[in-house]
Amino acid sequence: MRIVYDYQTFCMQEFGGISRYFCELSANLSRRDGIQTEILAPLHRNEHASARGVPTRGRRTHLGPRAAVPLCAIDWLALAALRPPAVDILHETYFQTLPTPVRCKARIVTVYDMIHELFPSQFGRGDTTSLKKRRAVARADHVLCISHNTAKDLVRLFSVPERKVSVVHLGYFRPGISAQERAPRPAPASPFVLFVGQRAGYKNFDLLLRAFAASTKLSKDFSI
């Protein structure tokens, strides 16, 4: 079986959760017998895709996203002028509207959340993510959601048939991991607050800081 991941997230992100997700999928699935994977990103700006062991076809640019994204799209479309690769599964890494120069037996897309639909006020009036997501879901043969809640929201808000959706939680098992690596790590000496995510926008990092600063108990008993 041959699985290809497209260029999208790798030209948008220098590093980040979505690009890391696909790099881990590609690298670990490629270790299974009978499965060949490839990140097909003729031009990208992603650190994860450049790591050793990640099967990526393409070269990295250090341009910023404003310059890199249109160049990546041009390179992606240029594949159509060549003999387009034929694969079993094309896994789209975000919600694009460009035609796909890859011949595939099945098309998969992952939906991470329905934030744009549930909280539209958190995004600019010109944001087209929701429209692109709807189109990507409609053309996909199957949709993966990373939580049951996201799957329920997707079915309800986009009227997607439940049979078309599967829940696959984030994470992977790496064969050959040692007992030492599996052993739980010692607990930290003191309790702490961990924030995972961007420090701007709907992740509410500023709210966390205000709550931490306003609580005597938190600032006294927890580190951040």
NORHU-V942559 format. One record per pair of residues at least 24 apart in sequence whose C-alpha atoms are under 10 Angstrom apart, sorted by the first residue. I is the first residue (numbers start at 0). J is the second residue. If there is no record, write none. Layout:
I/J + I/J
This chain:
0/29 + 0/32 + 0/33 + 0/34 + 0/35 + 0/36 + 0/86 + 0/87 + 0/88 + 1/29 + 1/33 + 1/34 + 1/35 + 1/36 + 1/37 + 1/85 + 1/86 + 1/87 + 1/88 + 1/89 + 1/103 + 2/28 + 2/29 + 2/34 + 2/35 + 2/36 + 2/37 + 2/38 + 2/85 + 2/86 + 2/87 + 2/88 + 2/89 + 2/90 + 2/103 + 2/105 + 2/106 + 3/35 + 3/36 + 3/37 + 3/38 + 3/39 + 3/40 + 3/54 + 3/55 + 3/84 + 3/85 + 3/86 + 3/87 + 3/88 + 3/89 + 3/90 + 3/91 + 3/92 + 3/101 + 3/103 + 3/106 + 4/36 + 4/37 + 4/38 + 4/39 + 4/40 + 4/55 + 4/88 + 4/89 + 4/90 + 4/91 + 4/92 + 4/93 + 4/107 + 4/108 + 5/37 + 5/38 + 5/39 + 5/40 + 5/41 + 5/75 + 5/89 + 5/90 + 5/91 + 5/92 + 5/93 + 5/95 + 5/99 + 5/101 + 6/38 + 6/39 + 6/40 + 6/41 + 6/42 + 6/43 + 6/44 + 6/55 + 6/56 + 6/57 + 6/68 + 6/71 + 6/72 + 6/74 + 6/75 + 6/91 + 6/92 + 6/93 + 7/39 + 7/40 + 7/43 + 7/68 + 7/71 + 7/72 + 7/75 + 7/91 + 7/92 + 7/93 + 7/94 + 7/95 + 8/40 + 8/43 + 8/44 + 8/45 + 8/68 + 8/91 + 8/92 + 8/93 + 8/94 + 9/38 + 9/39 + 9/40 + 9/42 + 9/43 + 9/44 + 9/45 + 9/46 + 9/47 + 9/48 + 9/49 + 9/59 + 9/68 + 9/71 + 9/92 + 9/93 + 10/40 + 10/41 + 10/42 + 10/43 + 10/44 + 10/45 + 10/59 + 10/60 + 10/62 + 10/63 + 10/64 + 10/65 + 10/66 + 10/67 + 10/68 + 10/69 + 10/70 + 10/71 + 10/72 + 11/43 + 11/44 + 11/45 + 11/63 + 11/64 + 11/65 + 11/67 + 11/68 + 11/71 + 11/93 + 12/43 + 12/44 + 12/45 + 12/46 + 12/47 + 12/63 + 12/64 + 12/68 + 13/43 + 13/44 + 13/45 + 13/46 + 13/47 + 13/48 + 13/59 + 13/60 + 13/61 + 13/62 + 13/63 + 13/64 + 14/44 + 14/45 + 14/46 + 14/47 + 14/48 + 15/45 + 15/46 + 15/47 + 15/196 + 15/197 + 16/47 + 16/196 + 17/92 + 17/93 + 17/109 + 17/111 + 18/45 + 18/46 + 18/47 + 18/48 + 18/92 + 18/93 + 19/45 + 19/46 + 19/47 + 19/48 + 20/47 + 20/92 + 20/169 + 20/170 + 20/171 + 21/47 + 21/48 + 21/53 + 21/90 + 21/91 + 21/92 + 22/47 + 22/48 + 22/49 + 22/50 + 22/52 + 22/53 + 22/54 + 22/55 + 23/47 + 23/48 + 23/52 + 23/53 + 23/170 + 23/171 + 23/173 + 24/53 + 24/169 + 24/170 + 24/171 + 25/52 + 25/53 + 25/54 + 25/55 + 26/51 + 26/52 + 26/53 + 26/54 + 26/55 + 27/52 + 27/53 + 27/171 + 27/172 + 27/173 + 27/174 + 28/171 + 28/173 + 29/53 + 29/54 + 30/173 + 30/174 + 31/174 + 35/86 + 35/87 + 36/86 + 36/88 + 36/89 + 37/89 + 38/90 + 38/92 + 39/75 + 39/84 + 39/89 + 39/101 + 40/71 + 40/72 + 40/74 + 40/75 + 41/70 + 41/71 + 41/72 + 41/73 + 41/74 + 41/75 + 41/76 + 41/77 + 41/78 + 42/67 + 42/68 + 42/70 + 42/71 + 42/72 + 42/73 + 42/74 + 42/75 + 43/67 + 43/68 + 43/70 + 43/71 + 43/72 + 43/74 + 44/68 + 44/71 + 72/97 + 73/97 + 75/99 + 75/100 + 75/101 + 76/100 + 76/101 + 88/140 + 89/139 + 90/139 + 90/141 + 90/142 + 91/135 + 91/139 + 93/128 + 93/131 + 93/132 + 93/135 + 94/127 + 94/128 + 94/129 + 94/130 + 94/131 + 94/132 + 94/133 + 94/134 + 94/135 + 94/136 + 95/128 + 95/130 + 95/131 + 95/132 + 95/134 + 95/135 + 96/130 + 96/131 + 96/132 + 96/134 + 96/135 + 104/140 + 105/139 + 105/140 + 105/141 + 106/135 + 106/136 + 106/138 + 106/139 + 106/140 + 106/141 + 106/142 + 107/135 + 107/136 + 107/138 + 107/139 + 107/140 + 107/141 + 107/142 + 107/143 + 108/132 + 108/135 + 108/136 + 108/137 + 108/138 + 108/139 + 108/140 + 108/141 + 108/142 + 108/143 + 108/144 + 109/135 + 109/136 + 109/139 + 109/141 + 109/142 + 109/143 + 109/144 + 109/145 + 109/164 + 109/165 + 109/166 + 109/167 + 110/135 + 110/136 + 110/142 + 110/143 + 110/144 + 110/145 + 110/146 + 110/149 + 110/150 + 110/153 + 110/164 + 110/166 + 111/143 + 111/144 + 111/145 + 111/146 + 111/149 + 111/150 + 111/168 + 111/169 + 112/144 + 112/145 + 112/146 + 112/148 + 112/149 + 112/150 + 112/152 + 112/153 + 113/148 + 113/149 + 113/150 + 113/151 + 113/152 + 113/153 + 113/156 + 114/149 + 114/152 + 114/201 + 115/201 + 116/152 + 116/153 + 116/156 + 116/157 + 117/152 + 117/156 + 118/201 + 120/201 + 121/200 + 121/201 + 122/200 + 122/201 + 132/157 + 133/157 + 133/159 + 136/163 + 136/164 + 139/163 + 140/164 + 141/165 + 142/166 + 142/167 + 143/167 + 143/168 + 144/168 + 144/169 + 145/169 + 145/170 + 189/220 + 189/221 + 189/222 + 190/217 + 190/220 + 190/221 + 190/222 + 190/223 + 191/217 + 191/218 + 191/220 + 191/221 + 191/222 + 191/223 + 192/217 + 192/221 + 192/222 + 192/223 + 193/222 + 193/223 + 194/223
